[in-house]
Amino acid sequence: MLESEAIHIIREVVAEFERPVLLFSGGKDSVVVLHLAAKAFWPGRVPFPVLHVDTGHNFPEVLAFRDATVERLGLRLEVASVQDYIDDGRLHERADGTRNPLQTQPLLDAIAAGRHDAVFGGARRDEDKARAKERIISLRDEFGQWDPRNQRPELWSLYNGRHTPGQHVRAFPISNWTELDVWSYIERENIPLPGLYFAHEREVYRRDGMWRAVGEVSPPRPNETVELRTVRYRTVGDMSCTGAVESDAADVAGVVREVAQSTLTERGATRADDRISEAAMEDRKKDGYF
């Protein structure tokens, strides 16, 4: 049922819009949406490009997986680089070091440059209170902004994609899925993922209740002790704000069992940027974030 709904949404968007694009980071949710798109148009190729907003703080393993996936499926990859915006002064580094909130302007500029009128995303309603407010087809105004108080009804799986020049929509085919649904589907379909999602030994340190990876963009402070721990990542965003969890789940079946027992969402447990305030995600989404 969930797969059929998602494939229906993807086909509807491609039929209704002229220049769709899929946000693809190499993370599990975007991987699942891309897999669904490949099934939706098989034996033909995916009929739209993929877009990655590269913070410059991404895990190298995830970037390697992204590039391998693009080559395997014969996709066209568009990249919007946060580092380019910092280098020419359009953006400035934040005091906390995280670049996740800096992705909004490069994303909106890339959408405008590509004249994309529909943008597929892998957001799910169970991730965050703000994402729970989203419609499956969600309008963005000419500034790329989202108004949670002004959304369209979606009755009987009828999706209203009407928009004026300069506006675009975000489309969320797996909006109704849960984290467990995603992992169960990955297991069923044998979908490849970056190795970060599975238990491995890594040098980490404790900060804000999370295990942070030791790296050039996420160095420990003098009072933080580096330890070698067996961890995995539930989400693979910006290294400077993404935490790992201790785990012995070394394969998909192990992750499915672990997620089934968890009482915390992956973002709430492992993303420091979502802890800035109760409305952190909603504030970013209003400005045009994913």
Secondary structure, DSSP 8 states (H G I E B T S, - for coil): -HHHHHHHHHHHHHHH-SSEEEE--SSHHHHHHHHHHHHHHTTS--SS-EEEEE-S---HHHHHHHHHHHHHHT--EEEEEHHHHHHTTSS---TT---GGGGHHHHHHHHHHTT-SEEE----TTS-HHHHT--SEEEE-TTS---TTS-----TT-------TT-EEEE-TTTT--HHHHHHHHHHHT----GGGS-EEEEEEEETTEEEE-BTTB---TT---EEEEEE-S----TTTBEEEE----SHHHHHHHHHH--S-HHHHHBGGGGS-TTHHHHHHHHT--
